[in-house]
Amino acid sequence: AAAGLSYVGAYVINTYKSYDNFLQDKYALLPAVIIICVAVVMFIIGLIGCCATFRESRVGLGLFLAIILVIFIAEVSAFVLGFVYREKVKTDVQGTMRSVFEKYDGKNPESRVVDYLQEQLHCCGVKNYSDWTTTQWFNSTGNNSVPQSCCQQEAKNCTGHLDQLQKL
């Protein structure tokens, strides 16, 4: 379990590098760090449990049970807090995404991140393609189109024009 959690924490930290422009909050990596810390603690607790079992120590096994109960209570608390604050996180991420989309010009690093995100997640805009119609980039190009990263990968000759909605 500790190895699995370590992998998940490392994966989240590694993935964060691709999306760091969207997650401007300095605490965005805190859950991944907590997961890795929990993995280390679980490894140590597992060693205590194995040693207590090997020595057949009632005190060691009682300590192991108490630690496992505390961890279970912490996990339930984390789940409840995640459930309660999910809308706040969603609103914060959407607001940050909208501000990054406003800075889109097709050339700057934020623009490359937006293109990468849309290609990887197979999406267009924050909610849909119409989010692009209110951006400075859309108004400045004057060609009534969205970035080509909105195009479906299998779509041929997609220009991003809004008259080709089936290709977006």
Order of alpha helices (4+ residues) and beta strands (2+ residues): alpha-alpha-alpha-alpha-alpha-alpha
